[in-house]
Amino acid sequence: MRDDFTAADLTLGEKARIGVLVARMAKRGAAGPNVDISDLKRRVERIEKQALRRKNKK
């Protein structure tokens, strides 16, 4: 089994959720270099892990 996946492995809803989170990260990043975005990164990682589990289940 492969441990990586592509954008094709994500559902449309997951792609949209990741897009929104990336936009929020960019907005926070524009506020300055000392702004913490780790919570948003964890949410994206959680979505990616869910997609990877679903892919490996097939």
N, CA, C and O atoms as a GROMACS GRO file, in nm:
protein
  232
    1MET      N    1   0.083  -0.118   0.000
    1MET     CA    2   0.000   0.000   0.000
    1MET      C    3   0.088   0.125   0.000
    1MET      O    4   0.195   0.128   0.060
    2ARG      N    5   0.040   0.226  -0.068
    2ARG     CA    6   0.111   0.353  -0.073
    2ARG      C    7   0.066   0.441   0.043
    2ARG      O    8  -0.051   0.439   0.082
    3ASP      N    9   0.161   0.518   0.097
    3ASP     CA   10   0.128   0.608   0.208
    3ASP      C   11   0.094   0.748   0.161
    3ASP      O   12   0.063   0.835   0.242
    4ASP      N   13   0.100   0.771   0.030
    4ASP     CA   14   0.067   0.904  -0.020
    4ASP      C   15  -0.058   0.897  -0.106
    4ASP      O   16  -0.103   0.789  -0.145
    5PHE      N   17  -0.112   1.010  -0.134
    5PHE     CA   18  -0.231   1.015  -0.217
    5PHE      C   19  -0.229   1.144  -0.297
    5PHE      O   20  -0.148   1.232  -0.272
    6THR      N   21  -0.318   1.153  -0.393
    6THR     CA   22  -0.326   1.272  -0.479
    6THR      C   23  -0.457   1.343  -0.452
    6THR      O   24  -0.540   1.298  -0.374
    7ALA      N   25  -0.474   1.454  -0.519
    7ALA     CA   26  -0.598   1.530  -0.503
    7ALA      C   27  -0.718   1.450  -0.553
    7ALA      O   28  -0.831   1.473  -0.509
    8ALA      N   29  -0.694   1.356  -0.643
    8ALA     CA   30  -0.803   1.273  -0.694
    8ALA      C   31  -0.860   1.180  -0.586
    8ALA      O   32  -0.972   1.132  -0.598
    9ASP      N   33  -0.784   1.155  -0.483
    9ASP     CA   34  -0.829   1.068  -0.374
    9ASP      C   35  -0.919   1.141  -0.275
    9ASP      O   36  -0.981   1.077  -0.190
   10LEU      N   37  -0.928   1.273  -0.285
   10LEU     CA   38  -1.012   1.351  -0.196
   10LEU      C   39  -1.150   1.368  -0.257
   10LEU      O   40  -1.165   1.379  -0.379
   11THR      N   41  -1.251   1.371  -0.171
   11THR     CA   42  -1.386   1.399  -0.220
   11THR      C   43  -1.398   1.549  -0.246
   11THR      O   44  -1.313   1.627  -0.203
   12LEU      N   45  -1.501   1.588  -0.314
   12LEU     CA   46  -1.524   1.729  -0.342
   12LEU      C   47  -1.540   1.809  -0.214
   12LEU      O   48  -1.490   1.921  -0.203
   13GLY      N   49  -1.609   1.753  -0.117
   13GLY     CA   50  -1.626   1.820   0.012
   13GLY      C   51  -1.495   1.838   0.086
   13GLY      O   52  -1.472   1.942   0.148
   14GLU      N   53  -1.409   1.736   0.081
   14GLU     CA   54  -1.280   1.747   0.147
   14GLU      C   55  -1.193   1.853   0.080
   14GLU      O   56  -1.123   1.928   0.148
   15LYS      N   57  -1.197   1.858  -0.052
   15LYS     CA   58  -1.121   1.961  -0.125
   15LYS      C   59  -1.169   2.099  -0.086
   15LYS      O   60  -1.088   2.190  -0.067
   16ALA      N   61  -1.299   2.116  -0.074
   16ALA     CA   62  -1.355   2.247  -0.037
   16ALA      C   63  -1.314   2.284   0.105
   16ALA      O   64  -1.276   2.398   0.130
   17ARG      N   65  -1.322   2.189   0.197
   17ARG     CA   66  -1.284   2.216   0.336
   17ARG      C   67  -1.137   2.254   0.346
   17ARG      O   68  -1.101   2.346   0.420
   18ILE      N   69  -1.051   2.182   0.273
   18ILE     CA   70  -0.908   2.213   0.274
   18ILE      C   71  -0.885   2.351   0.213
   18ILE      O   72  -0.803   2.427   0.264
   19GLY      N   73  -0.956   2.383   0.106
   19GLY     CA   74  -0.943   2.515   0.045
   19GLY      C   75  -0.977   2.627   0.140
   19GLY      O   76  -0.907   2.729   0.146
   20VAL      N   77  -1.084   2.609   0.215
   20VAL     CA   78  -1.124   2.710   0.313
   20VAL      C   79  -1.018   2.723   0.423
   20VAL      O   80  -0.985   2.834   0.465
   21LEU      N   81  -0.966   2.610   0.469
   21LEU     CA   82  -0.864   2.615   0.574
   21LEU      C   83  -0.735   2.679   0.525
   21LEU      O   84  -0.671   2.753   0.600
   22VAL      N   85  -0.696   2.652   0.400
   22VAL     CA   86  -0.576   2.715   0.344
   22VAL      C   87  -0.597   2.866   0.332
   22VAL      O   88  -0.505   2.943   0.359
   23ALA      N   89  -0.716   2.908   0.294
   23ALA     CA   90  -0.745   3.051   0.286
   23ALA      C   91  -0.736   3.116   0.424
   23ALA      O   92  -0.686   3.227   0.438
   24ARG      N   93  -0.786   3.046   0.525
   24ARG     CA   94  -0.778   3.099   0.661
   24ARG      C   95  -0.633   3.107   0.708
   24ARG      O   96  -0.596   3.201   0.778
   25MET      N   97  -0.551   3.006   0.669
   25MET     CA   98  -0.409   3.010   0.704
   25MET      C   99  -0.341   3.130   0.639
   25MET      O  100  -0.260   3.198   0.702
   26ALA      N  101  -0.375   3.156   0.514
   26ALA     CA  102  -0.316   3.270   0.443
   26ALA      C  103  -0.357   3.402   0.508
   26ALA      O  104  -0.275   3.493   0.520
   27LYS      N  105  -0.481   3.411   0.549
   27LYS     CA  106  -0.528   3.533   0.613
   27LYS      C  107  -0.456   3.556   0.745
   27LYS      O  108  -0.416   3.668   0.777
   28ARG      N  109  -0.440   3.449   0.822
   28ARG     CA  110  -0.366   3.462   0.948
   28ARG      C  111  -0.220   3.493   0.922
   28ARG      O  112  -0.160   3.573   0.994
   29GLY      N  113  -0.163   3.431   0.820
   29GLY     CA  114  -0.023   3.455   0.787
   29GLY      C  115   0.002   3.598   0.747
   29GLY      O  116   0.111   3.652   0.771
   30ALA      N  117  -0.096   3.662   0.686
   30ALA     CA  118  -0.083   3.802   0.647
   30ALA      C  119  -0.079   3.894   0.768
   30ALA      O  120  -0.034   4.008   0.759
   31ALA      N  121  -0.127   3.845   0.881
   31ALA     CA  122  -0.128   3.925   1.003
   31ALA      C  123   0.011   3.940   1.063
   31ALA      O  124   0.036   4.031   1.141
   32GLY      N  125   0.101   3.850   1.026
   32GLY     CA  126   0.238   3.860   1.077
   32GLY      C  127   0.301   3.724   1.094
   32GLY      O  128   0.232   3.622   1.093
   33PRO      N  129   0.432   3.723   1.108
   33PRO     CA  130   0.504   3.595   1.118
   33PRO      C  131   0.487   3.523   1.251
   33PRO      O  132   0.516   3.403   1.260
   34ASN      N  133   0.440   3.591   1.353
   34ASN     CA  134   0.428   3.530   1.486
   34ASN      C  135   0.290   3.474   1.514
   34ASN      O  136   0.262   3.433   1.627
   35VAL      N  137   0.203   3.470   1.414
   35VAL     CA  138   0.067   3.420   1.434
   35VAL      C  139   0.068   3.267   1.425
   35VAL      O  140   0.129   3.210   1.334
   36ASP      N  141   0.001   3.203   1.518
   36ASP     CA  142  -0.002   3.056   1.524
   36ASP      C  143  -0.110   3.001   1.430
   36ASP      O  144  -0.227   3.037   1.442
   37ILE      N  145  -0.070   2.913   1.337
   37ILE     CA  146  -0.166   2.849   1.246
   37ILE      C  147  -0.165   2.698   1.263
   37ILE      O  148  -0.217   2.625   1.179
   38SER      N  149  -0.106   2.650   1.372
   38SER     CA  150  -0.092   2.506   1.392
   38SER      C  151  -0.228   2.437   1.405
   38SER      O  152  -0.242   2.321   1.365
   39ASP      N  153  -0.328   2.505   1.461
   39ASP     CA  154  -0.459   2.443   1.474
   39ASP      C  155  -0.521   2.415   1.338
   39ASP      O  156  -0.585   2.312   1.318
   40LEU      N  157  -0.502   2.506   1.244
   40LEU     CA  158  -0.556   2.485   1.109
   40LEU      C  159  -0.479   2.376   1.036
   40LEU      O  160  -0.538   2.299   0.960
   41LYS      N  161  -0.348   2.369   1.057
   41LYS     CA  162  -0.267   2.264   0.995
   41LYS      C  163  -0.313   2.126   1.044
   41LYS      O  164  -0.323   2.032   0.966
   42ARG      N  165  -0.342   2.116   1.174
   42ARG     CA  166  -0.388   1.988   1.229
   42ARG      C  167  -0.521   1.947   1.167
   42ARG      O  168  -0.543   1.828   1.141
   43ARG      N  169  -0.609   2.044   1.143
   43ARG     CA  170  -0.738   2.012   1.082
   43ARG      C  171  -0.720   1.961   0.939
   43ARG      O  172  -0.788   1.867   0.898
   44VAL      N  173  -0.627   2.021   0.864
   44VAL     CA  174  -0.599   1.974   0.728
   44VAL      C  175  -0.539   1.834   0.734
   44VAL      O  176  -0.577   1.748   0.655
   45GLU      N  177  -0.446   1.810   0.825
   45GLU     CA  178  -0.386   1.678   0.840
   45GLU      C  179  -0.490   1.573   0.874
   45GLU      O  180  -0.483   1.460   0.825
   46ARG      N  181  -0.587   1.609   0.957
   46ARG     CA  182  -0.694   1.516   0.994
   46ARG      C  183  -0.777   1.477   0.871
   46ARG      O  184  -0.813   1.361   0.855
   47ILE      N  185  -0.807   1.574   0.786
   47ILE     CA  186  -0.883   1.547   0.664
   47ILE      C  187  -0.802   1.456   0.572
   47ILE      O  188  -0.857   1.363   0.512
   48GLU      N  189  -0.672   1.483   0.560
   48GLU     CA  190  -0.585   1.401   0.475
   48GLU      C  191  -0.575   1.258   0.527
   48GLU      O  192  -0.578   1.164   0.449
   49LYS      N  193  -0.564   1.242   0.659
   49LYS     CA  194  -0.557   1.108   0.718
   49LYS      C  195  -0.686   1.031   0.691
   49LYS      O  196  -0.682   0.911   0.662
   50GLN      N  197  -0.799   1.100   0.700
   50GLN     CA  198  -0.928   1.036   0.674
   50GLN      C  199  -0.934   0.988   0.529
   50GLN      O  200  -0.981   0.877   0.502
   51ALA      N  201  -0.888   1.069   0.436
   51ALA     CA  202  -0.887   1.031   0.294
   51ALA      C  203  -0.793   0.914   0.269
   51ALA      O  204  -0.824   0.824   0.191
   52LEU      N  205  -0.678   0.915   0.336
   52LEU     CA  206  -0.581   0.807   0.321
   52LEU      C  207  -0.637   0.675   0.375
   52LEU      O  208  -0.620   0.569   0.314
   53ARG      N  209  -0.705   0.682   0.491
   53ARG     CA  210  -0.767   0.561   0.545
   53ARG      C  211  -0.872   0.505   0.450
   53ARG      O  212  -0.881   0.384   0.430
   54ARG      N  213  -0.951   0.594   0.392
   54ARG     CA  214  -1.055   0.551   0.299
   54ARG      C  215  -0.990   0.488   0.174
   54ARG      O  216  -1.040   0.388   0.122
   55LYS      N  217  -0.882   0.546   0.125
   55LYS     CA  218  -0.813   0.495   0.007
   55LYS      C  219  -0.756   0.356   0.035
   55LYS      O  220  -0.769   0.265  -0.048
   56ASN      N  221  -0.693   0.339   0.151
   56ASN     CA  222  -0.631   0.211   0.184
   56ASN      C  223  -0.734   0.103   0.213
   56ASN      O  224  -0.701  -0.016   0.206
   57LYS      N  225  -0.855   0.142   0.245
   57LYS     CA  226  -0.961   0.045   0.274
   57LYS      C  227  -1.008  -0.026   0.148
   57LYS      O  228  -1.052  -0.140   0.154
   58LYS      N  229  -0.999   0.043   0.034
   58LYS     CA  230  -1.048  -0.013  -0.092
   58LYS      C  231  -0.969  -0.132  -0.138
   58LYS      O  232  -0.999  -0.189  -0.243
   0.00000   0.00000   0.00000
